[in-house]
Amino acid sequence: MRIRAMVAFGVFALLLAGISCHTAWAATELPNEKIIEIAKEKALAMGLNVNNMTVTCEKTYPEFLPKLAGRSFQAVTLRENGVRGGALWISVDRNTGEVIDTLQERD
């Protein structure tokens, strides 16, 4: 009986540890490289040539973007090389990779 209880406790402990690890993993933010990749895919879907663009991760100011308030996101800026103006800003959720918003500046 004692062995059965010890085995049951061990199985329970392993299950609990697995749940904790999964929860911690799910809350991990995506690295900037992955966020940039997602932003480039979105720009390609919009018909832009990303091979001729400079891509940077920008400091974010959520107070200026009310619809992004309370979300963990990263803004990525894509600018066409050699062209003044015409930037594209893409906001990507840092946890899910969802493209939240895009803003395109035209000359």
N, CA, C and O atoms as a GROMACS GRO file, in nm:
protein
  428
    1MET      N    1   0.082  -0.120   0.000
    1MET     CA    2   0.000   0.000   0.000
    1MET      C    3   0.086   0.126   0.000
    1MET      O    4   0.055   0.224  -0.067
    2ARG      N    5   0.196   0.121   0.076
    2ARG     CA    6   0.285   0.236   0.085
    2ARG      C    7   0.350   0.266  -0.051
    2ARG      O    8   0.366   0.382  -0.088
    3ILE      N    9   0.389   0.163  -0.124
    3ILE     CA   10   0.451   0.180  -0.256
    3ILE      C   11   0.352   0.241  -0.353
    3ILE      O   12   0.388   0.328  -0.432
    4ARG      N   13   0.227   0.196  -0.347
    4ARG     CA   14   0.124   0.248  -0.435
    4ARG      C   15   0.104   0.398  -0.410
    4ARG      O   16   0.088   0.475  -0.505
    5ALA      N   17   0.104   0.439  -0.286
    5ALA     CA   18   0.088   0.580  -0.251
    5ALA      C   19   0.207   0.662  -0.300
    5ALA      O   20   0.191   0.773  -0.349
    6MET      N   21   0.327   0.606  -0.287
    6MET     CA   22   0.447   0.677  -0.332
    6MET      C   23   0.446   0.693  -0.485
    6MET      O   24   0.485   0.798  -0.537
    7VAL      N   25   0.404   0.589  -0.556
    7VAL     CA   26   0.396   0.596  -0.702
    7VAL      C   27   0.291   0.699  -0.743
    7VAL      O   28   0.316   0.780  -0.833
    8ALA      N   29   0.176   0.697  -0.679
    8ALA     CA   30   0.070   0.794  -0.709
    8ALA      C   31   0.118   0.936  -0.685
    8ALA      O   32   0.091   1.025  -0.766
    9PHE      N   33   0.188   0.959  -0.575
    9PHE     CA   34   0.240   1.092  -0.545
    9PHE      C   35   0.343   1.134  -0.650
    9PHE      O   36   0.344   1.249  -0.693
   10GLY      N   37   0.429   1.041  -0.691
   10GLY     CA   38   0.529   1.070  -0.793
   10GLY      C   39   0.467   1.109  -0.926
   10GLY      O   40   0.512   1.204  -0.991
   11VAL      N   41   0.364   1.035  -0.967
   11VAL     CA   42   0.293   1.066  -1.091
   11VAL      C   43   0.228   1.203  -1.082
   11VAL      O   44   0.235   1.282  -1.176
   12PHE      N   45   0.165   1.231  -0.969
   12PHE     CA   46   0.101   1.361  -0.947
   12PHE      C   47   0.205   1.474  -0.955
   12PHE      O   48   0.180   1.577  -1.018
   13ALA      N   49   0.321   1.454  -0.893
   13ALA     CA   50   0.426   1.556  -0.894
   13ALA      C   51   0.477   1.581  -1.036
   13ALA      O   52   0.500   1.696  -1.073
   14LEU      N   53   0.494   1.476  -1.114
   14LEU     CA   54   0.538   1.492  -1.252
   14LEU      C   55   0.436   1.567  -1.336
   14LEU      O   56   0.472   1.654  -1.416
   15LEU      N   57   0.308   1.534  -1.318
   15LEU     CA   58   0.203   1.605  -1.391
   15LEU      C   59   0.200   1.752  -1.354
   15LEU      O   60   0.187   1.839  -1.441
   16LEU      N   61   0.212   1.781  -1.227
   16LEU     CA   62   0.212   1.918  -1.180
   16LEU      C   63   0.332   1.994  -1.236
   16LEU      O   64   0.317   2.110  -1.278
   17ALA      N   65   0.448   1.932  -1.238
   17ALA     CA   66   0.568   1.996  -1.293
   17ALA      C   67   0.550   2.023  -1.442
   17ALA      O   68   0.593   2.128  -1.491
   18GLY      N   69   0.489   1.931  -1.513
   18GLY     CA   70   0.464   1.950  -1.656
   18GLY      C   71   0.372   2.066  -1.682
   18GLY      O   72   0.394   2.142  -1.777
   19ILE      N   73   0.270   2.082  -1.603
   19ILE     CA   74   0.177   2.195  -1.619
   19ILE      C   75   0.250   2.325  -1.592
   19ILE      O   76   0.231   2.422  -1.665
   20SER      N   77   0.332   2.329  -1.488
   20SER     CA   78   0.406   2.451  -1.455
   20SER      C   79   0.501   2.489  -1.566
   20SER      O   80   0.512   2.606  -1.601
   21CYS      N   81   0.571   2.391  -1.624
   21CYS     CA   82   0.665   2.420  -1.732
   21CYS      C   83   0.592   2.471  -1.855
   21CYS      O   84   0.640   2.563  -1.921
   22HIS      N   85   0.477   2.413  -1.886
   22HIS     CA   86   0.400   2.456  -2.002
   22HIS      C   87   0.352   2.600  -1.983
   22HIS      O   88   0.359   2.680  -2.076
   23THR      N   89   0.305   2.634  -1.864
   23THR     CA   90   0.257   2.769  -1.836
   23THR      C   91   0.371   2.869  -1.849
   23THR      O   92   0.352   2.976  -1.908
   24ALA      N   93   0.488   2.836  -1.796
   24ALA     CA   94   0.602   2.926  -1.806
   24ALA      C   95   0.645   2.943  -1.951
   24ALA      O   96   0.681   3.053  -1.992
   25TRP      N   97   0.642   2.837  -2.030
   25TRP     CA   98   0.681   2.845  -2.169
   25TRP      C   99   0.584   2.931  -2.248
   25TRP      O  100   0.625   3.010  -2.334
   26ALA      N  101   0.455   2.917  -2.219
   26ALA     CA  102   0.353   2.991  -2.293
   26ALA      C  103   0.365   3.141  -2.271
   26ALA      O  104   0.326   3.219  -2.358
   27ALA      N  105   0.417   3.183  -2.156
   27ALA     CA  106   0.428   3.324  -2.125
   27ALA      C  107   0.556   3.386  -2.179
   27ALA      O  108   0.578   3.506  -2.161
   28THR      N  109   0.642   3.310  -2.244
   28THR     CA  110   0.768   3.360  -2.297
   28THR      C  111   0.743   3.446  -2.420
   28THR      O  112   0.665   3.410  -2.507
   29GLU      N  113   0.811   3.561  -2.425
   29GLU     CA  114   0.797   3.650  -2.540
   29GLU      C  115   0.882   3.602  -2.657
   29GLU      O  116   0.987   3.541  -2.638
   30LEU      N  117   0.836   3.631  -2.777
   30LEU     CA  118   0.909   3.595  -2.898
   30LEU      C  119   1.034   3.682  -2.910
   30LEU      O  120   1.032   3.799  -2.872
   31PRO      N  121   1.142   3.627  -2.963
   31PRO     CA  122   1.263   3.708  -2.984
   31PRO      C  123   1.240   3.807  -3.098
   31PRO      O  124   1.155   3.785  -3.184
   32ASN      N  125   1.317   3.916  -3.098
   32ASN     CA  126   1.304   4.018  -3.203
   32ASN      C  127   1.322   3.961  -3.343
   32ASN      O  128   1.256   4.006  -3.437
   33GLU      N  129   1.410   3.862  -3.359
   33GLU     CA  130   1.432   3.803  -3.492
   33GLU      C  131   1.304   3.743  -3.547
   33GLU      O  132   1.274   3.758  -3.665
   34LYS      N  133   1.228   3.674  -3.462
   34LYS     CA  134   1.101   3.613  -3.504
   34LYS      C  135   0.997   3.722  -3.535
   34LYS      O  136   0.921   3.710  -3.631
   35ILE      N  137   0.995   3.826  -3.453
   35ILE     CA  138   0.901   3.936  -3.476
   35ILE      C  139   0.931   4.006  -3.608
   35ILE      O  140   0.839   4.041  -3.682
   36ILE      N  141   1.059   4.026  -3.638
   36ILE     CA  142   1.097   4.087  -3.765
   36ILE      C  143   1.055   3.997  -3.882
   36ILE      O  144   1.006   4.046  -3.983
   37GLU      N  145   1.073   3.867  -3.867
   37GLU     CA  146   1.030   3.772  -3.971
   37GLU      C  147   0.880   3.782  -3.996
   37GLU      O  148   0.836   3.781  -4.111
   38ILE      N  149   0.801   3.792  -3.889
   38ILE     CA  150   0.655   3.806  -3.901
   38ILE      C  151   0.619   3.936  -3.972
   38ILE      O  152   0.531   3.938  -4.058
   39ALA      N  153   0.688   4.045  -3.936
   39ALA     CA  154   0.662   4.175  -3.998
   39ALA      C  155   0.696   4.173  -4.147
   39ALA      O  156   0.623   4.228  -4.228
   40LYS      N  157   0.807   4.109  -4.182
   40LYS     CA  158   0.845   4.098  -4.324
   40LYS      C  159   0.742   4.018  -4.403
   40LYS      O  160   0.709   4.053  -4.516
   41GLU      N  161   0.690   3.910  -4.343
   41GLU     CA  162   0.586   3.830  -4.410
   41GLU      C  163   0.462   3.915  -4.435
   41GLU      O  164   0.399   3.905  -4.541
   42LYS      N  165   0.426   4.000  -4.338
   42LYS     CA  166   0.309   4.087  -4.354
   42LYS      C  167   0.335   4.188  -4.466
   42LYS      O  168   0.247   4.212  -4.549
   43ALA      N  169   0.455   4.246  -4.470
   43ALA     CA  170   0.489   4.342  -4.575
   43ALA      C  171   0.484   4.276  -4.713
   43ALA      O  172   0.436   4.336  -4.809
   44LEU      N  173   0.535   4.153  -4.722
   44LEU     CA  174   0.528   4.080  -4.849
   44LEU      C  175   0.383   4.058  -4.890
   44LEU      O  176   0.349   4.072  -5.008
   45ALA      N  177   0.298   4.025  -4.794
   45ALA     CA  178   0.155   4.004  -4.823
   45ALA      C  179   0.088   4.133  -4.869
   45ALA      O  180  -0.013   4.130  -4.939
   46MET      N  181   0.146   4.247  -4.830
   46MET     CA  182   0.093   4.378  -4.873
   46MET      C  183   0.150   4.419  -5.008
   46MET      O  184   0.119   4.526  -5.059
   47GLY      N  185   0.236   4.332  -5.067
   47GLY     CA  186   0.290   4.358  -5.199
   47GLY      C  187   0.418   4.441  -5.200
   47GLY      O  188   0.453   4.497  -5.304
   48LEU      N  189   0.488   4.451  -5.087
   48LEU     CA  190   0.610   4.530  -5.079
   48LEU      C  191   0.733   4.442  -5.100
   48LEU      O  192   0.732   4.323  -5.067
   49ASN      N  193   0.839   4.501  -5.154
   49ASN     CA  194   0.965   4.431  -5.176
   49ASN      C  195   1.053   4.452  -5.053
   49ASN      O  196   1.120   4.554  -5.042
   50VAL      N  197   1.054   4.358  -4.961
   50VAL     CA  198   1.129   4.373  -4.836
   50VAL      C  199   1.279   4.361  -4.857
   50VAL      O  200   1.356   4.401  -4.769
   51ASN      N  201   1.323   4.307  -4.971
   51ASN     CA  202   1.466   4.296  -4.997
   51ASN      C  203   1.532   4.432  -5.016
   51ASN      O  204   1.654   4.444  -5.003
   52ASN      N  205   1.453   4.533  -5.048
   52ASN     CA  206   1.504   4.668  -5.071
   52ASN      C  207   1.465   4.760  -4.955
   52ASN      O  208   1.451   4.881  -4.974
   53MET      N  209   1.448   4.702  -4.834
   53MET     CA  210   1.404   4.781  -4.719
   53MET      C  211   1.496   4.762  -4.599
   53MET      O  212   1.553   4.655  -4.579
   54THR      N  213   1.508   4.868  -4.520
   54THR     CA  214   1.578   4.862  -4.393
   54THR      C  215   1.474   4.830  -4.286
   54THR      O  216   1.369   4.894  -4.281
   55VAL      N  217   1.504   4.732  -4.202
   55VAL     CA  218   1.408   4.688  -4.101
   55VAL      C  219   1.468   4.714  -3.963
   55VAL      O  220   1.582   4.675  -3.936
   56THR      N  221   1.390   4.780  -3.876
   56THR     CA  222   1.436   4.806  -3.739
   56THR      C  223   1.322   4.783  -3.640
   56THR      O  224   1.205   4.803  -3.672
   57CYS      N  225   1.360   4.742  -3.520
   57CYS     CA  226   1.263   4.733  -3.410
   57CYS      C  227   1.265   4.867  -3.339
   57CYS      O  228   1.372   4.919  -3.304
   58GLU      N  229   1.149   4.924  -3.318
   58GLU     CA  230   1.138   5.057  -3.259
   58GLU      C  231   1.096   5.050  -3.113
   58GLU      O  232   1.031   4.956  -3.069
   59LYS      N  233   1.136   5.153  -3.038
   59LYS     CA  234   1.086   5.168  -2.902
   59LYS      C  235   0.937   5.196  -2.915
   59LYS      O  236   0.895   5.274  -3.001
   60THR      N  237   0.858   5.134  -2.830
   60THR     CA  238   0.713   5.148  -2.841
   60THR      C  239   0.659   5.246  -2.738
   60THR      O  240   0.710   5.255  -2.626
   61TYR      N  241   0.557   5.318  -2.776
   61TYR     CA  242   0.491   5.415  -2.689
   61TYR      C  243   0.342   5.383  -2.687
   61TYR      O  244   0.264   5.444  -2.760
   62PRO      N  245   0.301   5.287  -2.603
   62PRO     CA  246   0.160   5.244  -2.605
   62PRO      C  247   0.061   5.355  -2.568
   62PRO      O  248  -0.056   5.347  -2.605
   63GLU      N  249   0.106   5.458  -2.497
   63GLU     CA  250   0.014   5.566  -2.461
   63GLU      C  251  -0.034   5.644  -2.583
   63GLU      O  252  -0.138   5.710  -2.577
   64PHE      N  253   0.041   5.637  -2.694
   64PHE     CA  254   0.000   5.705  -2.816
   64PHE      C  255  -0.086   5.615  -2.905
   64PHE      O  256  -0.142   5.662  -3.005
   65LEU      N  257  -0.097   5.489  -2.871
   65LEU     CA  258  -0.173   5.393  -2.950
   65LEU      C  259  -0.275   5.324  -2.861
   65LEU      O  260  -0.250   5.213  -2.813
   66PRO      N  261  -0.390   5.388  -2.837
   66PRO     CA  262  -0.488   5.334  -2.741
   66PRO      C  263  -0.530   5.190  -2.767
   66PRO      O  264  -0.554   5.116  -2.672
   67LYS      N  265  -0.540   5.149  -2.894
   67LYS     CA  266  -0.585   5.012  -2.919
   67LYS      C  267  -0.480   4.908  -2.882
   67LYS      O  268  -0.510   4.789  -2.876
   68LEU      N  269  -0.356   4.953  -2.858
   68LEU     CA  270  -0.250   4.861  -2.818
   68LEU      C  271  -0.225   4.863  -2.667
   68LEU      O  272  -0.144   4.786  -2.617
   69ALA      N  273  -0.294   4.950  -2.597
   69ALA     CA  274  -0.274   4.961  -2.452
   69ALA      C  275  -0.304   4.828  -2.384
   69ALA      O  276  -0.403   4.762  -2.415
   70GLY      N  277  -0.218   4.790  -2.291
   70GLY     CA  278  -0.237   4.665  -2.217
   70GLY      C  279  -0.186   4.542  -2.289
   70GLY      O  280  -0.194   4.432  -2.235
   71ARG      N  281  -0.133   4.559  -2.409
   71ARG     CA  282  -0.079   4.445  -2.483
   71ARG      C  283   0.072   4.454  -2.489
   71ARG      O  284   0.129   4.563  -2.494
   72SER      N  285   0.137   4.340  -2.488
   72SER     CA  286   0.282   4.334  -2.503
   72SER      C  287   0.310   4.322  -2.651
   72SER      O  288   0.285   4.218  -2.712
   73PHE      N  289   0.364   4.430  -2.711
   73PHE     CA  290   0.386   4.428  -2.855
   73PHE      C  291   0.520   4.492  -2.889
   73PHE      O  292   0.581   4.560  -2.806
   74GLN      N  293   0.563   4.469  -3.010
   74GLN     CA  294   0.685   4.529  -3.063
   74GLN      C  295   0.652   4.593  -3.196
   74GLN      O  296   0.590   4.531  -3.282
   75ALA      N  297   0.694   4.718  -3.212
   75ALA     CA  298   0.675   4.787  -3.340
   75ALA      C  299   0.798   4.764  -3.427
   75ALA      O  300   0.912   4.776  -3.382
   76VAL      N  301   0.774   4.730  -3.552
   76VAL     CA  302   0.882   4.708  -3.649
   76VAL      C  303   0.861   4.810  -3.761
   76VAL      O  304   0.751   4.825  -3.814
   77THR      N  305   0.970   4.881  -3.796
   77THR     CA  306   0.963   4.980  -3.903
   77THR      C  307   1.038   4.928  -4.025
   77THR      O  308   1.150   4.879  -4.015
   78LEU      N  309   0.973   4.940  -4.140
   78LEU     CA  310   1.036   4.902  -4.267
   78LEU      C  311   1.039   5.028  -4.353
   78LEU      O  312   0.936   5.091  -4.378
   79ARG      N  313   1.160   5.065  -4.399
   79ARG     CA  314   1.177   5.183  -4.485
   79ARG      C  315   1.249   5.140  -4.612
   79ARG      O  316   1.347   5.065  -4.609
   80GLU      N  317   1.199   5.189  -4.725
   80GLU     CA  318   1.263   5.158  -4.852
   80GLU      C  319   1.399   5.229  -4.859
   80GLU      O  320   1.407   5.349  -4.833
   81ASN      N  321   1.504   5.156  -4.894
   81ASN     CA  322   1.638   5.212  -4.903
   81ASN      C  323   1.645   5.321  -5.009
   81ASN      O  324   1.596   5.304  -5.120
   82GLY      N  325   1.708   5.434  -4.972
   82GLY     CA  326   1.727   5.543  -5.067
   82GLY      C  327   1.604   5.628  -5.092
   82GLY      O  328   1.607   5.717  -5.178
   83VAL      N  329   1.496   5.604  -5.019
   83VAL     CA  330   1.373   5.680  -5.039
   83VAL      C  331   1.340   5.754  -4.909
   83VAL      O  332   1.339   5.694  -4.801
   84ARG      N  333   1.314   5.884  -4.921
   84ARG     CA  334   1.278   5.963  -4.803
   84ARG      C  335   1.128   5.947  -4.779
   84ARG      O  336   1.048   5.964  -4.870
   85GLY      N  337   1.092   5.914  -4.655
   85GLY     CA  338   0.951   5.893  -4.623
   85GLY      C  339   0.907   5.753  -4.663
   85GLY      O  340   0.989   5.668  -4.694
   86GLY      N  341   0.778   5.732  -4.662
   86GLY     CA  342   0.723   5.604  -4.707
   86GLY      C  343   0.749   5.487  -4.614
   86GLY      O  344   0.768   5.375  -4.661
   87ALA      N  345   0.749   5.511  -4.484
   87ALA     CA  346   0.774   5.403  -4.388
   87ALA      C  347   0.648   5.320  -4.362
   87ALA      O  348   0.535   5.368  -4.379
   88LEU      N  349   0.671   5.197  -4.321
   88LEU     CA  350   0.562   5.106  -4.281
   88LEU      C  351   0.592   5.061  -4.139
   88LEU      O  352   0.699   5.009  -4.110
   89TRP      N  353   0.496   5.082  -4.050
   89TRP     CA  354   0.509   5.035  -3.912
   89TRP      C  355   0.415   4.918  -3.892
   89TRP      O  356   0.296   4.925  -3.926
   90ILE      N  357   0.467   4.812  -3.838
   90ILE     CA  358   0.387   4.692  -3.811
   90ILE      C  359   0.402   4.659  -3.663
   90ILE      O  360   0.513   4.642  -3.614
   91SER      N  361   0.289   4.650  -3.593
   91SER     CA  362   0.289   4.615  -3.450
   91SER      C  363   0.257   4.467  -3.437
   91SER      O  364   0.154   4.420  -3.485
   92VAL      N  365   0.347   4.394  -3.369
   92VAL     CA  366   0.335   4.249  -3.355
   92VAL      C  367   0.324   4.213  -3.207
   92VAL      O  368   0.404   4.261  -3.125
   93ASP      N  369   0.226   4.130  -3.172
   93ASP     CA  370   0.211   4.083  -3.034
   93ASP      C  371   0.333   4.000  -2.997
   93ASP      O  372   0.367   3.904  -3.067
   94ARG      N  373   0.401   4.036  -2.887
   94ARG     CA  374   0.524   3.969  -2.847
   94ARG      C  375   0.500   3.827  -2.797
   94ARG      O  376   0.594   3.746  -2.795
   95ASN      N  377   0.379   3.794  -2.756
   95ASN     CA  378   0.351   3.660  -2.704
   95ASN      C  379   0.297   3.565  -2.809
   95ASN      O  380   0.334   3.447  -2.811
   96THR      N  381   0.210   3.614  -2.898
   96THR     CA  382   0.143   3.526  -2.993
   96THR      C  383   0.196   3.538  -3.136
   96THR      O  384   0.176   3.447  -3.217
   97GLY      N  385   0.262   3.650  -3.167
   97GLY     CA  386   0.307   3.672  -3.304
   97GLY      C  387   0.199   3.728  -3.394
   97GLY      O  388   0.221   3.743  -3.515
   98GLU      N  389   0.084   3.761  -3.339
   98GLU     CA  390  -0.026   3.818  -3.417
   98GLU      C  391   0.011   3.960  -3.462
   98GLU      O  392   0.063   4.039  -3.383
   99VAL      N  393  -0.016   3.992  -3.588
   99VAL     CA  394   0.000   4.129  -3.635
   99VAL      C  395  -0.121   4.206  -3.586
   99VAL      O  396  -0.234   4.180  -3.626
  100ILE      N  397  -0.096   4.302  -3.496
  100ILE     CA  398  -0.205   4.377  -3.433
  100ILE      C  399  -0.249   4.493  -3.521
  100ILE      O  400  -0.368   4.518  -3.536
  101ASP      N  401  -0.152   4.564  -3.578
  101ASP     CA  402  -0.185   4.685  -3.651
  101ASP      C  403  -0.075   4.716  -3.752
  101ASP      O  404   0.040   4.678  -3.733
  102THR      N  405  -0.111   4.786  -3.859
  102THR     CA  406  -0.013   4.837  -3.955
  102THR      C  407  -0.045   4.983  -3.982
  102THR      O  408  -0.161   5.024  -3.980
  103LEU      N  409   0.058   5.060  -4.006
  103LEU     CA  410   0.042   5.202  -4.040
  103LEU      C  411   0.143   5.230  -4.149
  103LEU      O  412   0.263   5.212  -4.131
  104GLN      N  413   0.092   5.276  -4.264
  104GLN     CA  414   0.181   5.302  -4.378
  104GLN      C  415   0.182   5.449  -4.410
  104GLN      O  416   0.077   5.510  -4.431
  105GLU      N  417   0.302   5.508  -4.413
  105GLU     CA  418   0.320   5.649  -4.446
  105GLU      C  419   0.346   5.657  -4.596
  105GLU      O  420   0.427   5.582  -4.650
  106ARG      N  421   0.279   5.747  -4.660
  106ARG     CA  422   0.298   5.766  -4.803
  106ARG      C  423   0.368   5.901  -4.828
  106ARG      O  424   0.353   5.994  -4.748
  107ASP      N  425   0.442   5.910  -4.936
  107ASP     CA  426   0.507   6.037  -4.971
  107ASP      C  427   0.404   6.137  -5.016
  107ASP      O  428   0.438   6.251  -5.050
   0.00000   0.00000   0.00000
